[in-house]
Amino acid sequence: MASKSKIPVIDMQDLPEKIVKACEEWGCFRLVNHGVPMELMSQMKAVSRSLLDLPMEIKERNSHPEQGKGYIPPNMASSYFDSLSLYDMASPGAVDDFCAQIDASHNQREIIEKYVFALYDLAQNLGCKLMKGLGLSGDLFMKGWPCQVRMNKYNYSPETVGLTGAVMHTDPGLFTILQDDEIVNGLEVVNNSTGELVSVDPISGTLVVNVGDMATVWSNGRFHSVKHRVQCYEPKIRVSNVLFVLGPKDEKVEAQPQLVDSDRRRLFVPFDFEVYRKLRTTTNSPTGEALKLFLAKN
């Protein structure tokens, strides 16, 4: 049974240091006054539901040669979950290509484009806050951190109540911005201090930010990636939309130089994000255990 304690609630106008503290202590927080219009969030939820209700043969057009970057059909891990993916959503033509794959209408295309770029702008602003909160200068996104948008549907029924919709995991990237279902609960995170499971109760119009594995490396261990899962509490369809800030395309992931000194040695050697992402799969490391393979020997 999940604990009734609460994750931090952060106002986007709060001081950057408050956001950094939430990343250090919890690895997640709920974000208010984030700038993404509630009407747009509602519209996008409706679009996601309609697209995920399409016949399987249409959804399967959302393919990608690499695992995890395209459509995820119901599978052995979860026979009642599927997900559409818009990989590297800020690259030229990505939104148009995705919409063409699944025959999205003109209205759906407009909503998708407005929504994903509103989240992308928020991600950039959040990146700036993290930089300032750590006393760093520069632009976090200058090195080309691609972002991936996922539309998720949990086809819950009376038979699935009490079962797991998404197994316990951490996110492999830098951080994640989640629009959870404001009606159907189910997200649970692990309290890093106590090890307790905490139910992340939905609050309409807000977003959840989860710290990922790359943030642990990038912050030289100051941030920790939060373990989380999705449970089935009730037999209702659950829809969520997620933006993942992943890892740089052409640069290695490594700790910021200003966060490494004689008192805090470098914890991880620089490495390629895509190599790490594949290692998570081949080593069956859903909660970030593969990071140990990159520990620095000093």
N, C-alpha and C positions, 0 to 999 in steps of 0.2 A: 504494500500500500504506500502510495506517494505521500510525502510529508506536506503539511499545510503551510510551511514557511514560504516566503515570497522572494522571487528574484528582484534585483534592483529595478526601479523605474527611473529612467533618465530622460530629461528634457533636452532636446537638441540644442537649446540655448544655454544649457549648463556649462560650467567651466570644463575645459578639456581634461583637467586633472580628475574630475569626477568620473568621466568615461573610462579613463585609464584605470582608476581604482576598481571599477566594476569588472574590467577585463582581467585584472590581477586576482581579484578575490573570488569571482564567480565564473568568469569566462562567458557570461551572457547577461543580457539586460533587456528590459522592455523599453522601447523608444516612443516618446510622445512628442508632439509638435515637430514632426519630422519633415513636413512640407509636401508629402504625397497626399493629394486631395482624397477625402473619404469617398466621394462619388466615383472617382477613377478606380479606387480599390474595389468598390462594389461592382463596377462594370467589368473589371478584369476577372473577378471571381466568377461572374456569370459567363464570360467568354471561356475561361478555363474549363468550367463544368460542361459547356456545350461542346467544346473540342474533345474533351476526354470521354464524352458520350458517343463520339463518332464510331462507326464500324471499325473493327480491328484492321482491316485491309487499308484503310485510309491512314490511321495512326501509324502504321508500320512504315509509311513513306517517310516519316520523320527519322530516317536512318542516319547512322554515322559509322564510318569504318572502325572507329575506336570505341571500345566498351565504355559506357557511362556518358557518352556525349550525344546520344540520340534517344529515341523512344525506349522506355523500359516497360515491357509487357508484364502481366502477372506471371510469377515464377515460383519456384519451390520455396524461396525464402518468404514470400508473401503472395499468396494466390489471389488476393483481393486488392492489390495495389498496382497502379500503373502510372506512368509519368511521361509527359512530352518535354522535349528539351530544345532550347534555343542557345546553342553553344557560341561563345565569343560574340555576344550580342551587339557589341559596339563596332564590330568590324563592318566595312562597307557591304551592303547587300544582305547582311545576315537576317534581318527581320523579314525582308521581302522573300528570301529563299525559304524561310520557315513557313511563312504564310502560304506560299505557293505549294509546298509539300502537302499541306493538309486542306487545301482549297478554302482558306479563310475568306470570309466576305470582306467587302471594302470597309464596313463598319467595324468588324472584328480586327482587321489590320490596323485601323486608326487607333483603336483602344490599346492593342498590344504595343504599338510603337510608343504611344504617350506613356504608358505604364512602365515599360522596361527602361526608357530613358529617364523617367522620374526617379526610378530606383538607382539607376547608374549615377545620376547627379547626387543623390543622397549618399551613395557609396563613396564618391569622391570627397564630399564634405566631411563624411565620417573619417575618411583617411587623413584629411587635414587636421581634424580634431585629435586623432591619435598621435600624429606627428608632434603637434604643439604640446600635448599633454606629456609627452616623453622628453620635451625639450629639444626636439629635432627640427631642422629646417629643410626646405625643399618640398617636392611634390611626390607623394607616395606612388602615384600612377604614372610617373614619367617613364618608368622602365617597362611599361606595357603589361600590366596585370590584366589578363582577359577575364571576362565575367560570363557566367552561364546562368540562364534563367530556366527554372523548372516549374512545370504545372503538375501538381500531384493530386491524385484522386484515390481515396480509400473507400472501396466498395463494401462498407460494413453491413452486416446482417445480424439477425438474432444468433446465428451460429458462431459469429466471430467475437461476440462480447467476451472480454477478458483476455483475448489473444493480442499478440504484438503485430502492429501494422508496419513498423520500421524498427529493425533490431537496434540494440544499443550500439552507438557509433560516435565518432567525432567526425567533423567535416575536414577534408584534407587541405582546403585552401586557407586563405588569410582570415576572412570573416564572411559570415552569411547574414543576409537580411531576409527575414521570413514574414510573410503575411499569413498568419495562421487562420484557421477557420474560426470566425467570431461566434459561432453557434455551437459547433461540435468540438469538445475538448479532447485531449489525448496526449499532448506533448508533455514529456517529463524530462527533467535534467538532473544530473548528479551534483549535489552540493560538494564542492571540492574540499571543504573543511571537515565535513562530517561523514561524507560518503552516502548520505541519505538521498533518496529520490524525491524530487520536488515537482509537483504538478504545476505546469505553467498555464494557469487559468486564462482564457481569452479575454481581452478587453477591446471592444470595438474601436476601430480607427487607429490602433497602435500597431507597431511592428516589433518583432523580436530579433535581436542581434546575437549571433553565436560566434564565439572566437574559434578559429580552426587551427589545425596543426602547424600551418606555415607561420601563424602569428607567434607561436611558441618559439620557433626558430628566429624569426625576424626581430623579436623583442629580446632575444638572448635569455629566454626563460622567464621573463617577467609576466607575460601573459600565458594562460594555460587554455588548451582547447577543451571545451566542455563536452562531456559525455551526455548523450541524450537518446531518447527513443520515442516512438509514438505507439500508444496503446489504444485499444478499442474499448471505450467506456459505454457506448450505447449504439444500437443498430441504426445509424444514420450515415448517409454519405458525407465524407469529410473532404474538403478541397482546400489546398494551400498553394501559395505561389512563393517561390524562393529565388533570390539572387545570390549566387556564390561568387565572391571575389577569389580567384584561384591563385596561380603562381605565375611569375613573369615568363614570357615566351622565350626570350633570347638572353636572359641573365640567370645566374644561379641564385637560389634562395640562400640568404645568409644574414647573420645578425648585423644590425646597423653599427658602424664603427664606433659611434659615440656611446654605445651601450656596452662596449667591451673595454675593460681596463684591468689594472693589476688586482683590483678587489673583486672583479667579476670576469672571470676568464671566459673565452668563447666556448659555448657548450656544444655546438654542432659545426661540422665542416660544411662549406658551401656545397650545394647539390642542385640537380635539375629537378624541377617540380614534377614533370611528367614521369621521370624515373621513379620518384617516390610514389606517385599516384598508382603506378602499375605494381610496385612492390607491396602496397597495401593489399592488393588483390591476391597476388601470388603467394604472399606469406600469411594470408588470412588474418589481417591486422585491422579490423574495423574501428578500433578505438586508438589508433595511432601508435601501436607497439613498434611499427617499422621505423619510427624515428630513432630508435636505439641503434640502428645500423649506421647512423650518421653522427654518432657522438664523437666529439673531438678527443684525441688522446693526448691530453696535456695536464 
